C-alpha cells in the first residue's frame, strides 16, 4: 500500500482506539458501584443512540476518505478536550456515576473540580463529543444526532435536578444558585470570585 492508501485505515484505527480508551477509562474511574433508585431510561437510550449514530457516521466518513483534514483536526481537538473534561468530572464523581438518573441513600453532593464550575459537566462533555463527531463527519447525518442530543440533555438536566433537589433540599438550591448549569465561562468567573475553596467541599 502507498502512503495515501494507508491514510484512511490508520485514521480509522486511531479514531477507534481513542474511543475504546475513552470507555475503558470511564469504566476504571467508576468501577465501584453503589446501588440506588434508577430512572431516566428513555433519555439515556436516546443519548446512547445519538452518540453511536454520530460516531458511526464520523467513522464511516473517515474510512471513505471523504473527511477534510481541517474538520478532522478541529473535531478531534474538540473531542479530546471533551473527553479530558469528562474524565476530570468522573474522577470527582467516582462510584456515584451512573448512566441513568440514580440517587442513592448515601449520595454525596459533589461540588469540587468541574462540579464547582458547572452543575452538569458530564452532560456538557457528552454534547461536545457528539458535536465533535458532527464536525469530523461534516455531514447532516451526524449533525442531526448532535442537535437532538442537546435537546435531550436540556430536558434530562431538569429531571435530574428535580431528583437531586428532592434528596438534598436547600443544600442543592444553594449549590444551584452559585454554580451555572452548563455555562463554563460564567462558571469559571463565579468560581474565581468565590476563591479557591468550595463551601461544601467536605461533602464532595
VOSEDO-81841 format. One record per residue: residue in three letters; y, x, z of N, C-alpha, C in turn. Coordinates in steps of 0.001 Angstrom, whole numbers, padded with zeros to 6 digits, always signed. Example, Ala and Ser with C-alpha at 12.3 -4.5 7.8 and 13.67 -1.06 7.14 Angstrom:
Ala-005690+013190+007800-004500+012300+007800-003300+013200+007800;Ser-002250+012850+007080-001060+013670+007140+000030+012900+007870;
REM end
This chain:
Unk-001202+000836+000000+000000+000000+000000+001255+000874+000000;Unk+002266+000429-000733+003543+001136-000714+004337+000683+000504;Unk+005452+001370+000779+006278+001041+001937+006803-000393+001875;Unk+007334-000859+000712+007778-002258+000655+006658-003259+000917;Unk+005437-002920+000441+004300-003829+000644+003878-003878+002110;Unk+004119-002780+002823+003747-002719+004237+004763-003405+005135;Unk+005976-003619+004613+007069-004103+005445+006741-005422+006129;Unk+006310-006429+005352+006069-007754+005927+004938-007748+006959;Unk+003762-007136+006662+002703-007105+007680+003128-006410+008966;Unk+003896-005337+008841+004357-004612+010037+005316-005474+010839;Unk+006251-006143+010156+007213-007008+010846+006506-008159+011553;Unk+005529-008751+010876+004774-009852+011488+004017-009350+012719;Unk+003408-008163+012611+002662-007604+013743+003584-007334+014928;Unk+004772-006776+014652+005746-006504+015722+006223-007808+016347;Unk+006545-008782+015514+007014-010095+015957+005954-010763+016832;Unk+004724-010819+016333+003640-011470+017073+003333-010722+018366;Unk+003363-009394+018310+003119-008594+019510+004166-008838+020581;Unk+005426-008949+020173+006512-009217+021125+006329-010586+021776;Unk+005890-011579+020989+005655-012919+021537+004525-012915+022558;Unk+003458-012172+022253+002326-012076+023185+002765-011408+024482;Unk+003523-010320+024377+004008-009614+025572+004914-010511+026407;Unk+005721-011326+025741+006610-012250+026451+005813-013213+027311;Unk+004744-013791+026757+003940-014766+027506+003098-014086+028586;Unk+002623-012886+028329+001864-012152+029348+002757-011797+030527;Unk+003990-011382+030239+004941-011053+031309+005247-012283+032153;Unk+005392-013435+031506+005645-014671+032247+004467-015012+033161;Unk+003258-014868+032651+002071-015141+033465+001999-014209+034666;Unk+002342-012941+034460+002274-011971+035553+003329-012253+036616;Unk+004544-012573+036191+005638-012814+037133+005441-014091+037945;Unk+004647-015025+037426+004464-016317+038107+002999-016545+038462;Unk+002286-015444+038722+000824-015532+038875+000375-016307+040105;Unk+001144-016338+041177+000759-017092+042381+001329-018502+042282;Unk+000475-019490+042321+000920-020863+042162+000818-021644+043468;Unk+001843-022462+043739+001848-023353+044892+001853-024778+044341;Unk+000842-025604+044667+000776-026956+044103+001882-027865+044631;Unk+002267-028823+043809+003295-029767+044207+003212-031028+043364;Unk+004211-031903+043505+004261-033140+042736+004834-032851+041357;Unk+004092-033230+040310+004487-032892+038946+004949-034111+038155;Unk+005955-033867+037290+006431-034883+036353+007020-034149+035146;Unk+007571-034913+034200+008197-034286+033046+007234-033878+031948;Unk+006110-034576+031857+005105-034231+030847+005648-034402+029428;Unk+006413-035463+029180+006913-035750+027834+007883-034667+027363;Unk+008852-034321+028210+009829-033305+027798+009174-031935+027667;Unk+008218-031637+028533+007502-030361+028434+006748-030269+027107;Unk+006099-031364+026724+005365-031382+025454+006308-031222+024270;Unk+007442-031925+024300+008416-031819+023215+008958-030400+023090;Unk+009278-029782+024221+009796-028416+024206+008761-027444+023644;Unk+007512-027633+024040+006440-026768+023550+006266-026911+022036;Unk+006261-028150+021554+006090-028399+020122+007248-027785+019331;Unk+008472-027947+019837+009642-027375+019159+009573-025854+019123;Unk+009157-025248+020235+009058-023794+020303+008039-023281+019293;Unk+006852-023885+019315+005786-023451+018404+006178-023695+016948;Unk+006830-024839+016691+007242-025153+015332+008247-024158+014781;Unk+009309-023888+015570+010329-022931+015130+009754-021532+015001;Unk+008905-021150+015947+008269-019831+015902+007374-019708+014672;Unk+006609-020761+014374+005715-020741+013216+006472-020595+011910;Unk+007583-021314+011785+008400-021201+010571+008957-019788+010442;Unk+009447-019239+011562+010002-017881+011526+008944-016858+011124;Unk+007760-016966+011710+006668-016047+011355+006278-016172+009886;Unk+006199-017405+009401+005826-017629+008002+006866-017047+007057;Unk+008139-017212+007413+009219-016688+006565+009214-015158+006558;Unk+008959-014566+007723+008875-013104+007784+007698-012607+006960;Unk+006555-013284+007089+005350-012880+006365+005525-012983+004855;Unk+006335-013949+004405+006526-014143+002966+007602-013230+002391;Unk+008301-012518+003258+009363-011632+002789+010631-012360+002418;Unk+010773-013629+002858+011934-014439+002493+013083-014316+003489;Unk+012953-013404+004459+013960-013270+005514+014896-012109+005197;Unk+016201-012354+005279+017185-011299+005083+017195-010392+006311;Unk+017462-009113+006100+017444-008164+007212+018480-008508+008278;Unk+019656-009004+007848+020699-009311+008818+020265-010434+009762;Unk+019575-011457+009210+019138-012575+010047+018005-012153+010972;Unk+017158-011240+010476+016061-010745+011302+016598-009920+012479;Unk+017558-009051+012196+018134-008212+013253+018922-009053+014250;Unk+019780-009958+013738+020599-010796+014629+019726-011729+015461;Unk+018780-012387+014788+017887-013289+015513+017006-012549+016499;Unk+016522-011375+016096+015692-010574+017000+016447-010129+018233;Unk+017715-009772+018050+018543-009342+019193+018776-010497+020161;Unk+019066-011680+019616+019276-012861+020473+017990-013202+021212;Unk+016862-013151+020496+015581-013464+021122+015268-012487+022251;Unk+015479-011191+022002+015200-010178+023026+016085-010377+024251;Unk+017360-010692+024031+018276-010934+025149+017857-012170+025935;Unk+017441-013225+025210+016998-014461+025869+015748-014219+026698;Unk+014806-013444+026160+013571-013148+026891+013868-012301+028127;Unk+014756-011324+027993+015131-010493+029146+015761-011360+030242;Unk+016619-012288+029842+017260-013194+030797+016209-014090+031450;Unk+015239-014525+030664+014163-015367+031186+013319-014612+032203;Unk+012964-013373+031903+012153-012584+032823+012906-012308+034127;Unk+014216-012099+034026+015051-011899+035212+014990-013146+036093;Unk+015091-014317+035454+015027-015574+036205+013652-015769+036832;Unk+012592-015473+036086+011231-015644+036598+010952-014700+037765;Unk+011551-013512+037727+011361-012564+038826+011928-013121+040128;Unk+012970-013939+040042+013559-014558+041238+012843-015862+041597;Unk+012402-016601+040588+011716-017867+040849+010270-017635+041283;Unk+009626-016633+040691+008253-016209+041037+007274-017378+041043;Unk+006559-017547+042177+005471-018524+042223+005957-019968+042154;Unk+007264-020200+042278+007786-021564+042194+007945-022047+040752;Unk+007747-021155+039784+007878-021553+038384+006811-022584+038014;Unk+007222-023529+037185+006293-024499+036608+006855-024953+035279;Unk+005990-025137+034300+006436-025663+033014+006855-027125+033144;Unk+006344-027786+034181+006696-029178+034445+007804-029244+035487;Unk+008294-030443+035748+009218-030648+036868+008353-030780+038104;Unk+008403-029783+038961+007472-029732+040088+008213-029331+041365;Unk+008188-030222+042351+008791-029952+043656+007667-029863+044671;Unk+007640-028760+045397+006557-028504+046345+007037-028715+047780;Unk+006128-028977+048712+006525-029220+050109+007354-028088+050701;Unk+007019-026829+050369+007753-025682+050910+008670-025068+049858;Unk+009154-025890+048963+010030-025423+047889+011298-024808+048472;Unk+011693-023637+047936+012914-022958+048365+013979-023072+047278;Unk+015221-023224+047692+016317-023247+046734+016653-021810+046351;Unk+016406-021461+045112+016680-020109+044625+018085-020072+044056;Unk+018951-019231+044645+020323-019106+044147+020741-017649+043993;Unk+019761-016782+043799+020047-015366+043572+019823-015022+042099;Unk+020233-013817+041710+020039-013371+040333+020724-014308+039354;Unk+020056-014688+038275+020682-015583+037292+020955-016974+037843;Unk+020254-017344+038923+020490-018647+039540+021804-018696+040315;Unk+022449-017545+040480+023785-017527+041074+024858-017637+039989;Unk+024423-017640+038716+025341-017734+037582+025240-019106+036921;Unk+024014-019540+036650+023780-020881+036083+022604-021518+036809;Unk+022593-022848+036844+021536-023556+037570+020233-023631+036774;Unk+020334-023481+035450+019148-023621+034603+018979-022419+033661;Unk+018792-021236+034218+018651-020055+033353+017424-020094+032450;Unk+016326-020684+032928+015126-020760+032103+015326-021681+030900;Unk+015984-022799+031117+016255-023712+030012+017225-023079+029018;Unk+018234-022387+029530+019188-021703+028661+018476-020658+027810;Unk+017629-019857+028443+016896-018816+027719+015956-019432+026691;Unk+015307-020525+027058+014381-021193+026140+015114-021686+024894;Unk+016262-022330+025106+017050-022822+023983+017517-021702+023073;Unk+017899-020574+023670+018338-019424+022876+017179-018815+022094;Unk+015985-018825+022688+014812-018313+021969+014545-019129+020706;Unk+014557-020448+020854+014300-021306+019695+015427-021159+018674;Unk+016663-021026+019161+017787-020783+018255+017635-019463+017511;Unk+017087-018460+018197+016847-017166+017557+015805-017280+016450;Unk+014758-018084+016688+013755-018307+015639+014402-018946+014409;Unk+015318-019907+014658+016001-020575+013546+016859-019582+012770;Unk+017501-018657+013477+018324-017655+012799+017461-016694+012001;Unk+016331-016284+012569+015421-015386+011852+014924-016051+010572;Unk+014482-017296+010685+013949-018019+009522+015045-018401+008549;Unk+016244-018686+009094+017384-019151+008296+016945-020318+007415;Unk+016332-021299+008087+015760-022446+007375+015977-023715+008188;Unk+016182-024833+007475+016348-026121+008147+015093-026518+008904;Unk+013930-026040+008427+012669-026357+009097+012622-025766+010504;Unk+013333-024665+010732+013409-024070+012071+014638-024560+012822;Unk+015699-024914+012084+016925-025387+012727+016727-026754+013374;Unk+015903-027612+012751+015665-028954+013293+015036-028906+014690;Unk+013968-028119+014904+013428-027996+016261+014444-027401+017229;Unk+015290-026484+016725+016305-025876+017580+017296-026898+018098;Unk+017727-027805+017216+018666-028855+017626+018011-029820+018601;Unk+016757-030174+018328+016033-031097+019212+015827-030494+020598;Unk+015563-029196+020647+015348-028520+021926+016550-028696+022850;Unk+017760-028511+022310+018945-028627+023156+019140-030052+023662;Unk+018825-031036+022843+018928-032434+023279+017939-032719+024401;Unk+016718-032207+024257+015684-032405+025286+016070-031675+026567;Unk+016602-030461+026440+016983-029672+027615+018059-030388+028422;Unk+019059-030956+027747+020126-031670+028457+019559-032847+029249;Unk+018650-033595+028614+018015-034728+029306+017129-034234+030440;Unk+016405-033160+030197+015491-032600+031201+016266-032104+032417;Unk+017419-031471+032191+018234-030971+033299+018599-032086+034278;Unk+018958-033240+033730+019368-034357+034584+018207-034855+035453;Unk+017036-034972+034849+015869-035442+035598+015475-034411+036658;Unk+015490-033142+036278+015114-032074+037208+016075-032010+038387;Unk+017365-032172+038111+018358-032103+039179+018246-033298+040122;Unk+017874-034443+039595+017671-035614+040453+016537-035350+041440;Unk+015466-034698+040970+014337-034368+041849+014746-033343+042897;Unk+015550-032354+042503+015988-031331+043449+016964-031900+044476;Unk+017834-032813+044040+018762-033454+044981+018006-034297+045999;Unk+016964-034981+045536+016162-035802+046443+015463-034927+047480;Unk+015116-033701+047103+014399-032806+048016+015345-032032+048939;Unk+016439-031499+048390+017330-030624+049161+018560-031332+049712;Unk+018903-032483+049153+020054-033229+049646+021377-032512+049454;Unk+022180-032450+050528+023539-031900+050456+023555-030425+050063;Unk+022507-029709+050420+022445-028283+050082+022483-028088+048570;Unk+021757-028957+047853+021765-028828+046396+023110-029264+045820;Unk+023736-030274+046416+025057-030715+045965+026061-029575+046071;Unk+025995-028818+047168+026900-027678+047360+026622-026588+046324;Unk+025349-026364+046066+024959-025369+045066+025464-025772+043683;Unk+025270-027046+043316+025698-027540+042007+027215-027516+041861;Unk+027922-027659+042979+029381-027662+042933+029946-026276+042625;Unk+029213-025228+042994+029741-023877+042774+029104-023138+041595;Unk+027944-023629+041110+027265-022953+040003+027127-023926+038827;Unk+027669-023577+037645+027574-024476+036484+026145-024616+035969;Unk+025915-025633+035162+024573-025906+034662+024064-024784+033751;Unk+024763-024543+032622+024311-023501+031703+025461-022719+031063;Unk+026660-022877+031605+027826-022170+031077+027887-020775+031699;Unk+027368-019782+030987+027246-018429+031528+028607-017806+031827;Unk+029565-017972+030922+030887-017360+031113+031545-017903+032373;Unk+031551-019228+032524+032139-019833+033726+031353-019430+034969;Unk+030037-019310+034810+029200-018913+035945+029483-017500+036405;Unk+029678-016587+035470+029982-015192+035830+031328-015112+036525;Unk+032320-015843+036004+033656-015844+036615+033588-016368+038045;Unk+032875-017474+038234+032739-018041+039588+031972-017099+040504;Unk+030936-016451+039963+030134-015515+040763+030968-014345+041225;Unk+031822-013835+040360+032699-012717+040716+033699-013128+041789;Unk+034178-014351+041704+035136-014838+042701+034492-015029+044066;Unk+033214-015396+044069+032527-015609+045347+032202-014297+046049;Unk+032160-013223+045290+031805-011940+045890+030349-011611+045660;Unk+029885-010561+046245+028554-010016+045960+027424-010787+046617;Unk+027684-011564+047667+026593-012194+048422+026619-013706+048299;Unk+025541-014323+047755+025500-015796+047693+025336-016408+049069;Unk+025832-017616+049249+025822-018255+050559+024422-018532+051085;Unk+023530-018918+050180+022187-019357+050633+021127-018320+050303;Unk+021483-017050+050337+020544-016010+049960+019301-016018+050830;Unk+019439-016440+052090+018285-016461+052983+017239-017476+052554;Unk+017592-018432+051687+016622-019417+051247+016046-019096+049881;Unk+016553-018071+049182+016161-017848+047792+015189-016715+047626;
REM end
